[in-house]
């Protein structure tokens, strides 16, 4: 006879089997409920192949827009052209293209857009490549002949004149290039710094058109470079060596004015190459531009341009005014001022291609922002330069922050080396 214990065991087994059967029926359903929904890249619906969620579309669109904009600027840089607005303005800040290029790469990765990821990596690499310094930096040949300190400053319509005078007294430069030196500025420089700099080449004018070259060394005037703003030139006698001096201040590349900006930079390039306006003797009449030039008995040369604005170009040498024929690129040359351009502009690189070198790079620095002064450094671009011929080495370059101007000033310590064609005794 079956015992009570055996009966209870069979009943328990039957009950357990029943529970197992119920669990087996329920488990697949609950597992299916917990299984995550299959999706494609960034939420692509598998039931609609190729379809993307709005977030993916936004990321892809942002990546394409950013990378396309960066690529247009980089393409112009690679083709050695400045293009049209807004390309020249963006080229001035080329290193900052790393920001939109990096953002485009991030958006492409977020959208899982493989082509965009490759595009972004290439944009970053090309931008980094173009950030390298441009031009030659080889040391000059020959023994050292003279030490020359140069200061260049844009005083913004004369507003920083007092700060400039204090900086000149403190820094004790041998040559000073001043841009946007209005009539009040030129008068103050003559009164306050006349004893320090007895030799001057000035374009006396109102507003931004005025400019000045101040020198401890005797000067001989050249015709300079014709432009909307004053760009005087001279030849300095530096310890018996003739050194060409040219102030640079072309118009900025504002929308609608890129052609004029490029043309005036080309004029500086021609002057650097020895084929510019300064290479020819000054005449009483310039038939190409219709400019009337006459020299008064007080050694001032008055020029009336097509704009109807009269300017005065004057050189004080103590020995009278002489007109100098530009002897070309074999002569030591200093080209300094506000170029409104940097190494990423094709028009500026053409100036460097004449053989001139950026003294900031020679001194071991590069791409130190000078404009706008309110954010530089760290934000900004270097458009103020002291360019020198192969006859010079740069020992030091430093930037000064002056109040009441949107430019930083640049002070460079140069060493003039005596070479076979240094222009000595000319």
Secondary structure, 3 states (H helix, E strand, C coil): CCCHHHHHHHHHHHHHHHHHHHHHHHHHHHHHHHCCCCECCCCCECCCCCCCCHHHHHHHHHHHHHHHHHHHHHHHHHCCCCCCCCHHHHHCCHHHHHHHHHHHHHHHHHCCCHHHHHHHHHHHHHHHHHCCCCCCCCCCCCCEEEEEEEEEEECCCCCCHHHHHHHHHHHCCCEEEEECCCHHHHHHHHHHHCCCCCEEEEEECCHHHCEEEEECCCEEEECCCCCCCCCCEEEEEECCEEEEEEEECCCCCCCCCHHHHHHHHHHHHHHHCCCCHHHCCCCCEECCCCEEEEECCCCEEEEECCCCCEEEEEEECCCCCCECCCCCCCCCEEEEEECCCCCCCHHHHHHHCCCCEEHHHHCCCCCCCCECCCCCCCCCECCEEEEECCCEEEEEEEEECCCCCCCCEEEEEEEEECCCCCCECC
